[in-house]
C-alpha cells in the first residue's frame, strides 16, 4: 500500500469517527453507528486485501490481529471501539510511512539530484544530449549551479560544491587538469569538463545504484520480528479466547485484541535500521542494505589495508638534505624542473612541493629517462641526474649511504657531475588513523589487524602507530583471503580497503567497507558499504551508527511488546474497555516509532 492509499484510509477513518461522534452528540444514535461502522468497514476491507496479498507472496500477514479486532467490533456492535481501532491502524500506517520517509531523506536526496541531460560542445556548437549518450572524450559545458553528470577532467580552474559526495559544506577550488567527480555541483562560473567515462560508470551513478538497492533485501532482524509476531499472535488469540470463555463477556476478548496489534514488531525494526542507514549516509558512508547494517553491528575484528586506507596513498616530500655548498631551495628547484618531464609518482610529488614553495620551474632539455631508475637532462644549462643511487652513480661519485627511516623513499640528485643531495619521500599516515582505531575499539572492536601488500618494515611501522594487534605484510590478494578466513574463525570480520587488490578480501569478510573517495570502482562493487568522503574516521561513525540502530530496534521491540502484554492482561481482567485498549495501543505505537527514530542521531559513546 503506497502513501497515497494510506492517506486516503486515514481520511476515511477520521471522517467516519468525527461524523459519528458529532451525530451521537446530536442524539442521532442510529446514524452515528452507521458512520462509525462505515469508517471501520472501509479500513477493514483495505486491510483484508493487504493481508490476502501478503499471503499470496507467502509472507505472514502481521496485521491479522488488527483485522480481527475491527471485525469483532463490528460483530459485537462496538461501533466506537471499531472506529477508534480503524483510525489507530490507519494512523499507524501513516506514521510508519512518514517515519521511514524521514529516515530515508538523506539517501533519496541523492536520487533527486541526478542530472538527466548535458550540453555537449563540438565544432557545430552546443547540443543537449541525454547523459546516457555521453562518451569518453566529449567536452561538456557545465553551467553555474548544475551537477556534473560524469567523471571528467577540468579544462580550467573551477569552484565545486562537493557536499553531496563528501559532506564538506564549503566549495572547493580545483585547478585545471584536476579530476572532477560526477555529483559535484558547479559553484562558480561555467566550466568545460572533458568526460573520462560514460555516465553509467561514473561515481554518482554508482552511488545512485547503491541507494536504489539499499532497502531491497529484508534484514535478518526484520525476519526475526516476523517470527516473533507469529508467537505473539498465538498468545493473543489464546488469551482473548480464555477471557471470553472464563467470563462469558465477548467485550473482554475484543479489548484484548485491540490492544494486541503487534505494531512494535511491525514498526520498530525497519524504522530503526533505516534511521541507522540514514545516520551513516549523513556522515558520508553509504550502507547497501539493512542486512549489512546488522552484520556491521556485530563485528568484533577490524582488518585494514595500509596504502590508501591508513596512509594517504600518495607520497609527499618530507625532507631535503643538500650536500655541503648546495642551497636547499636550489636543490629543490632544479630537481623539480627536471622531473617535470617524468610521469613517475615521486616526480609528481616533487613538482607539487616545489610549486607550493613558490618556485618558478624552467623547462628541462635533452631529457632521457630510464624507467624505474631515474632521469637525466639539462636545466638552465646545468647537467642534472635524479633517481636511484644506482642510476645517479653513473653520473657522479656518491658518498656512502646513510640509514633511513622504514617506509621512506630516498631520491638521489647529482648536478654537474657532483653529488648535490637527497630528497626524502613518505606515504604519510592519515592524521585521523590512530583516532579511528581508538574509536573502533570503543565501538566494540576487540582485535585490529593490518593487512598489507607492502614490505615488512613500513607495514610494521604503520601498525605500531595505529596500535594494531597483528601485522601481515607482503601479502598478495590470495594470501589476504587466507588471513580473512583465519580471522573469521575468531569472530565476525570487518575489512576496510581501497584498492582493486582489496576487492576479494572485501567480498569475503562478513562486512566490507570500501574507501571510495580516491579508490577505484572495484572495491565499491565488492563491499557492503562505501565511504564516499576522504575521511577514515567515518568507518568508526558507521560502526557506532550500526550498533546504536540495532540496540534501539531491540529496545523498542522489548518495550513495546512488554507494554502490550501488560495491557492485554489488564483487558482480560476487565480493567480496560475496547476503546481504552485501542487508545493505549496507539500510544505505544507512537512511543515505539519516536524511540526508533533516535537512531538518526549520534550516541554518547561517539564523543567520549
N, C-alpha and C positions, 0 to 999 in steps of 0.2 A: 504494500500500500504506500503510495507516494505522499509527499507532504500536503499536496492539494486535497487529496481524498481524506487525509486525517483532519485537515482544517474543516472540511465540509461536515464530517462526522461530529466534530466538536460543536459546530454551529447548530446542527440538528439537535444534539443532546441538550445544549444550553438553552435553545429556544423552547424545546418541549418542557424542560424543568421550569424555566421562568414563567412561561404561559400557564403551566399547570398550577404553580403557586399563586399566581395572580387570580386565576379562576376560583381556586379554593378560598382565597380571602374574600372573593365576591359572593361566596355561598353557592357557587355552581359546581357541586361535587362531581356530578357525572361528567361534565365537560372537562373538569380538572383531571379526572382519572384517564379520560381519553387522550388528553395532551401528554400527560406523563407517560402513559403506555406507548403512545406513538413514538415519542423521542427514544424510549428504550428499545422499541422494536427495530427502528432504523439502525441503531448501533449493533443490535444483536444479529440482524441479518448480515450486515457487513462483516461482523466478527466470524460468523459461521462460514461465510465464503472464504475468509482468510485462513480459517482452520482447515477447510477442505483442501485448499491449495497447498498448505503445508504438508498435509498427509500425503497428497499426490506426489510431492517432492521427496517423500519418505523422511520428512522432518517431523519431530514430535511437536504437536500443537500445544504450546505452552500456555495459551490463553483459554484453555478449555474450562478452567475454574471460573473465570470471568463470565463465560458464556452460560455456565450452569447457574451462576448467581443471578444473571439477568432473566434467564428462562424461569428460574424458581420464583423470582419476584413477580413476574407476570402471572404465573400459575396460581400463586397464593393471593393475588390482589394487593401485594405490597407495592403500590404504584410509585410512591415517593422513593422508597428504597431502590426500586429498579432504576428510576430516573437518575438518582444520585450515583449508582454504580455505573450507569451508562456514561454520565458526564465525567466521572472519575477515570473510567477507562479511556475515553476519547481524549481527555486532558493529559493522561499519562502518555498516550501515543504521541501527542504533540510535544510534550515535554522531552521525550526521548529524541524526537526529530530535531528540536531546537538545540538540545544539549550536544548531540552528535555534530550538528552543523557548526556550533561554536567551537567544538574541539577540532574540527577539520579545517577551520578557517584559514590558517596559515598555509596548509597544503593546497587547498583548492585555489588560493590566490595565485599560485604559480600557473595553473591552467588558464586562468583568465588573461594572463599577460602574454600568452604565446602568440607571436605575430602570425598573420596569415599570408601576407604578401610582402614583396620587397621591390625596390626600384633598382633595376639593373642598368648600368651605364656602359654604352658601347659607341661605336662610330656613328650610329644613327641617332643617338641621343639617349633619353631615359625611357625605359619600358617597365611598366608594373607587371610583375610576374608572381605566380604563387610560389611560396617558399620551397615547394617540392621540386620546382624547376631549376633551382639554383645549383650550379655545378662548380667544382673547384676551379679557380682562376677567374671567376666572374668578379667584376668590380661593382660594388653595391653602394648607392648613396643612402646614408642613414641621416635623416633629419633630426633636429633637436627634439628630444622627448621620445624618440622612437626606440624600440627594443631591437638589439642586434639579432637578426634571425638565424645566423650561422656563426660558427667559429671562423675567425679570419685574422688578417694582419692589417694593422693600421698604416695607411699611406701618409699620414701626417699626425702630429701630436693631437691628443684628444682628451676630453674630460668625461669619464664614465662613472655612472652610478651603478655599483655592483652589489647593492644591498640585497637584491633578490637572490643572489648567488652566495654572498659571503656574510651577510648580516651587518656589514660595516655601514654606518649611516652616512659617512661623508664621501662625496665623489672623489675619484682617484685620477690623477693625471697620468696618462700613458704616452710614452714617446713614440715617434714614427718608427715603424718596423716592429713594434711590440705586438705580441699575440693578444687578441681580444676574444673573450668567450661569449657565445650566444646567451641571451638572457640578461645581459647588462643593458642599461639604458644610456643613450647619448645625452649627457647633461650639459654639453657645450654646443658649439656651432655645428653645422652639417659636416659630416666626415665621409671619407671614402674607405670602404672596407674591402680588402681582397679576400674572397672566400677561399678557405683552405679545405673544406669538406662539405658534403651535402647536408641539408638540414636534418635528415634522418640520423646522421652520425654525429651531430653536434652536441655540445654539452647540455644545452637547455632541453633538447628533445629527449635525451637520456633521462633527465630529471623528471620530465613530464611523464614518461613511460613508468618510472618508478612510482610516481604519485598515483597514477591511474590504477596500478596494480596493488597499491599498498593495502587495501582492505579486501582484496579478492579472497584470500584464504581465511577461513574461520579459525581463530586462535584456539589452542587446546583448552584454555581456561573457559572459553565460551561453551565448548562442547561438554566440559565437566559440569558447568552450570546447568545445561540441559538435562544431564543425567540426575543431578540433584533435584531438579524440578519434577522429574517422574516420581521420585520417592516422596517429594513434598505433596504431590497430587494424591498419591495413595493415602498418606497420612491425613490429608484434608478430608477426603471422602469418608475415611473411616471415622474420624472424629465427628463429622457432620451427621453421619448415619447413626452413630451412637447417641448423639444429643437428641435426635428425633425419636429414636427407639426408646430411650430411657425416660423421656419426659412427655412424649406424645405431642410435642409442640414443634410443628414444621418451621416456625419462625426462627427457632434456635438453630436449626440446621442451615437456614438461609443466612443467618448472621455469621455463622462460621465460614460459609462460602464467600461472602462479600469481603471479609477481612483477610481471606487466604490467597487472594490473587498473587502469584509469585513474581510481582514486579521487581523486587530487589534482585532476583536472579536474572530477570529479563534485561534490566537497565544497567545495573552497577558494573558488570564486567565489560560490555562493549564501550560504555561511556568512559570508564577509567582508562582502558587500553588506548582508545583513540585520543584521549586527552594526553596520555603519556607520549604517543607518537607526535602529537602537535607540539608538546613541550620540547622534544628533541629537535623537531623541524625548525622551531623558532631559534634554536641555538645553532642551526646550520648542519644538523645531522638528519638525513632522510632515512628512516627505518622502513623497510619494504613491506612489512606485514605485522599484524598483531602477534602472530606466532613467533616471529623473530624477536619482537619486544619481550615476549615472555621468556624465551631462551636467554636473552641478554640479561634478564633479571636474575638468572640462576647460575651465571658463570662464576667460577672461582679461580681460574688460571688465565693470566693475560700473557699472550705471546706476541712479541713485536718485532717487526723488521727494523733494521738500523738506518740505512741510507734512504733519505727522503721521508722517513717516518719519525725517527728520533732525532735525526740530523736534518740540516737544511736541504741536503741533496744537491747542493751546488757549492763548489769550492770558492773561497774568498781569500784574498791576500791578508795574511796576519802579521807578517814581519818582513822587513827589508834589511839585509845585512851586507852593506857595501864593503869592498876591500879598502885598505888604507889608501887615502888620497882620492877616493871617489865619493862624491856627494850623493846622499840618499835620494834626493829628488831627481838628480840627473840620471841615476841608475834606473829609477822607475820610468822616467820619461822616454829614454832611448829604448829600453826593453819593450815597453808597451807599444812604441811606434813600430818596431819590427813585427811584433805579434799581431798587429792589425791585419797582416796577410795570412794569418792562420785561423782555422776553424776549430782548433782544439779548445776544450772546455776551460783549461787553465789559461789559455791565451785570452779568452773572452773575459775571465775574471780579472786578469792583469790590466787589460784595456779599460775595463769599468773602473778599477781602482785608480788608475791614472787620471781618468776623466773626472772622477769625484774629487781628486786632489787639485783639480783646476789646470792640469797641464794641456797645452795645445800640442797635438801629436802630428808631426810631419809624416808624409808618406814615405814608406820604405822603397828601396830599389834593389835590383839584382837578387831578389829573394829566391832562396832554394830551401825546400822543406823535405826532411826525411821523416816519413810517417812514424809516429810513435817515439821519435827520438829528439827532434829539435828543428830549429830554423836558423838560417844564416842569411845575411844580406847587408845592405848599407843604408844608414840613416844619416843624413846631412854629411855625407862623405866619409863616415866612420864605419869600419867593418865591425859587425856585431854578430855574435853567435849566442843562442839561448836554447836551453833544453836540458837533457840528462847530462850527468857528469861524463859519461862515455862519449856522448856526441860532442860536447864542448871541448873535451880533452884533445880532439883532433885540431882545434883552432887555437889553443893556448895551454901552457903548462898550468896545472891546478894544484893548490895546496892540499894537504891531507884532509879527508872528510871528517867532520866532527859528528858528535852524537846529536840526535834529534828526537823530538817527542813522537811517540807512536801515533799514527794517523795523520802525520804531517807530510806533505809532498814538497820536495825541495827542487827548485829550478835554478840551474847554474847559468851565469852570464859571463861572457868574455867580450871585451871591447878593444879593438886594435891589437889583437894578439895577446892581450894580457887579461888575467882573471880580474873581473870587475865586481863580483859579489854574488850573493844568493838571495832568492826570493822564496818565502815560505807560505804555503797554502794549506788550509784546513777546511774540511767539511764540518762546520761548526754544529755543536749540539743545539737543538732548538731551545730557546730560552724557557719555554713552558714545559719541557720534557720532565725534569725532576718533579715539578709540582703536579703534573698529570699523574705520574706513577703514585705519588703520595695520596692524591685524591682517590685514585682507583682502589688503593688499599682500604681507605675509609669506606668506600662503596661496597666492600666485601671481597675484593680480590686477595687471595691468600698466597699466591705464587706468581712471580713475574719472571718471564723468560725472554731473553734477547736472542733472536734467530736471524743470522745474517749470512750473506754470501761473501762478505768482506773477510780480510785476513784476520788472524787471531788477535794481534796486538791492538789494532784500532777498535775491534769489537769488544775486547775486554775493557779497554779504556772507557768506552761509552757505557758499558754495563756497570762499571763502578760508579760512574757519575749519576746514573739514574737509580741505582740501588737494586739492580736485577738479582734474583736469586740464582739464576743459571744463565750461562752464555754459550751459545752454539755458533761457532764461526766457520767460514769457508764451506758453507752448505749450499749445494745446488738445489733446484726445485724438488727433485726426487728425495733428497736427504731431508729437506724441510718437511715433506709429507710424513716421513718416518718419525720425526720429532713430534709433530702434531698428534699422530696416532699413539705414540707412547704417553704423551701428556694427558690424553683423553682417558687413560686408564685410572687417573687420579682425580678427575673431576671434569666439569664442563669447561671447554676452552674457548676463549675469545682471541681471535687473531686479528692484528692490525697491520696493514701493509699498504704500499702504494705502487709497486712496480708490476710489470707483466709477470715476472718470475714469482710474484706472491700470489697470483690468481689461484693456482691449485691448492695452496695452503688455506687461503680464504674460504674456498669451497668446502674443504674437508673439515675445518673447525666447526664446532657447534654454532658459533656465530662469527661471521667475518665482517670487519669494518674496513672499508677502503678509504684512504686519504685521496680524494679525487680532485682537490684544488689544482694540483700540478701534475698528478699522475696520468696514466693512460686510461683508456676506456675499459680494458680487460678486467682490472681488479674490481671496478664498479659493477660489472655484469656478474661476477662470481660472488660478490659479497652480499650479506644480508642487510647492510646499512652502508651509507655513503656519507662521509664528512665533506660537505661542499665548501667549507671555508678552510683557509690555510692556518688553522689553529689546532694543535694537537690536544689541548685541554678539553676540547668538545667531546672527546672519547669518554672522559670521566663524566661529563654532563649527561651523555646518553646513558651511562650506567646508572647514575642517580635517578634519571627520569624513568627508566625501566623498572628499577626496584621500587620506587615510590608508587608508580602506577599499579603494579601487581599487589603491593601491600594495601593500597587504598581499595582496590577491587575486592580483595578478600575481606577487608574490614567492613565494607559496605554490605556485602552479602551476609556476613555474620550478624551485623546489627539489624539489618532489615528482616532477616528470617527469624531472629530471636524475638523481635517486637511483634511480628506477625503471629508467631506461635503463642505468645502471651495473650494477644488479642483474641485468637481462636479459642483458647481455653476460657477466657472471660466470657466470650459469646456463648460457648457451650453451657456455661453455668448460669446463663441468663442475665449477666450484668451489662450486656451491650445489645441494643436493638440492631436490626439490619441497617438502618440509616446511619446510626452511630458507627457501626463497623466499617461502612463504606468511607465515611469521612476520615476515620483513623487510618485506614489503609492508604488513602491518598496522601495524608500527612507523612506516612512512612515513605511513600514513593518519592515525594519531593525531597525529603531529607537524604534519601539514598543518592539521588541524582546530584544534589548540591555537594554532597560529600565526595562523590566520584569526580566531580569537576575540579576538586583540589589538586588533582594530578597535573593540571595545567601549570601550576606554579612550582618553584623550587622548594625543596625541603630544608630543614635546619642543618642537616649534615653537610650540605653542599658549601656552606660558608664557614664551617669550622676548620 
